């Protein structure tokens, strides 16, 4: 899937979710692109799981069993893992937004306007261990003009 195809595929779902959840569509699209390699990861292809969300015991939806690389006892090992499987992109994006909304540490992000500020706030709250995570998301947003999805007349 090309970046343009990816944006066309998930853009409407990200926009619909943003209206309900206040997670900027530009953020959801950029993060989905970064985490899934523009929808090319096996997890995205087989489970419509853009964000690498595992299925914990509380998960009541479908599950995809697929190995993952984990650092255990001082070594990288392949381990079986249960991943959330979604029926469509909308389900994936809505679930990710619900995770952000339910986690108190991300509350400051919801006071932000726009995807770039939201990305910085989520990263500052410890979403990822990569110190450049917000910058990477913002670079994707800018390169693909994803802020256009945050406007009322979004594409």
C-alpha positions in Angstrom: 0.0 0.0 0.0 1.4 3.4 -0.9 1.3 6.3 1.6 -1.5 7.9 -0.5 -3.5 4.6 -0.6 -3.0 4.3 3.2 -4.3 7.8 3.8 -7.2 7.3 1.5 -8.1 4.0 3.3 -7.9 5.2 6.9 -8.5 8.9 6.5 -12.3 8.8 6.7 -12.2 6.5 9.7 -9.7 8.8 11.5 -11.8 11.8 10.7 -15.0 10.1 12.0 -13.2 9.0 15.2 -11.8 12.5 15.7 -15.3 14.0 15.7 -16.4 11.6 18.5 -13.2 11.4 20.5 -11.2 14.6 20.0 -8.1 12.5 19.0 -6.9 14.5 15.9 -7.3 12.6 12.7 -3.8 13.8 11.6 -2.3 12.2 14.8 -4.2 8.9 14.2 -3.2 8.7 10.6 0.5 9.6 11.3 0.8 7.2 14.2 -0.9 4.4 12.2 1.5 5.0 9.3 4.5 5.0 11.6 3.5 2.0 13.6 2.4 -0.2 10.7 4.8 0.9 7.9 2.0 2.6 6.0 -0.3 -0.4 6.5 2.3 -2.9 5.3 2.9 -4.8 8.5 1.5 -8.3 8.8 -0.5 -7.2 11.8 -2.2 -4.4 9.8 -2.7 -6.7 6.8 -4.1 -9.7 8.8 -5.8 -8.0 11.7 -6.3 -4.4 10.7 -4.3 -3.6 13.8 -2.3 -0.4 13.0 -1.0 0.3 16.5 0.4 -3.1 17.6 -2.2 -3.6 20.4 -2.0 -6.9 22.1 -5.2 -8.7 23.2 -5.1 -8.7 27.0 -7.5 -10.9 29.1 -10.1 -8.1 29.1 -10.3 -8.0 25.3 -13.6 -9.5 24.0 -13.0 -9.2 20.3 -11.4 -11.4 17.8 -7.7 -12.3 18.2 -4.9 -13.0 15.8 -2.1 -15.4 17.0 1.2 -14.2 15.7 4.8 -14.4 17.0 6.5 -11.3 18.2 10.1 -10.5 19.2 10.4 -10.0 23.0 13.5 -9.3 25.1 13.5 -12.0 27.8 16.2 -13.1 30.2 18.8 -10.9 28.4 18.0 -12.3 24.9 15.7 -11.5 22.0 13.3 -14.4 21.5 10.3 -15.1 19.3 7.2 -15.6 21.5 3.7 -16.4 20.5 1.4 -13.4 21.1 -2.3 -12.6 21.0 -3.1 -9.5 19.1 -6.4 -7.6 18.8 -8.1 -8.2 15.5 -10.5 -5.6 14.2 -13.3 -5.9 11.6 -12.2 -2.7 9.9 -10.0 0.4 10.2 -12.8 2.2 12.1 -12.8 -0.3 14.9 -9.0 -0.1 15.2 -8.9 3.7 15.3 -11.8 3.9 17.7 -10.2 1.4 20.0 -6.9 3.3 20.0 -8.7 6.6 20.8 -10.6 4.9 23.6 -7.3 3.7 25.1 -5.9 7.3 25.0 -9.1 8.7 26.5 -9.2 6.1 29.3 -5.6 6.7 30.4 -5.3 9.6 32.8 -1.7 10.3 31.8 -2.9 11.4 28.3 -5.5 13.8 29.6 -3.3 16.9 28.9 -3.2 15.9 25.2 -7.0 16.5 25.0 -6.5 20.2 25.9 -4.3 20.6 22.8 -5.4 21.9 19.5 -4.2 20.1 16.4 -2.3 16.9 15.7 1.2 18.3 16.3 0.5 19.6 19.8 -1.4 16.4 20.6 1.6 14.3 19.4 4.0 16.3 21.6 1.7 15.9 24.7 1.2 12.1 24.2 4.9 11.6 23.7 5.7 13.8 26.8 3.3 11.6 28.8 5.4 8.6 28.0 3.6 6.9 25.2 6.8 5.7 23.5 10.4 5.2 24.7 11.7 6.8 21.5 12.8 10.3 22.4 12.1 11.4 18.8 8.6 9.9 18.6 6.7 13.2 18.5 9.2 14.6 15.9 8.7 11.5 13.7 4.9 11.8 13.9 5.0 15.5 13.1 7.3 14.8 10.2 4.8 12.4 8.7 2.0 14.9 9.4 3.8 17.7 7.6 5.1 15.6 4.7 1.6 14.4 3.9 -0.4 17.6 4.8 -2.4 15.5 7.4 -3.5 18.7 9.2 -6.1 19.0 6.4 -7.9 16.1 8.1 -8.3 18.1 11.2 -10.4 20.9 9.6 -14.2 20.8 9.5 -14.1 20.5 5.7 -11.6 17.7 5.8 -11.0 15.7 2.6 
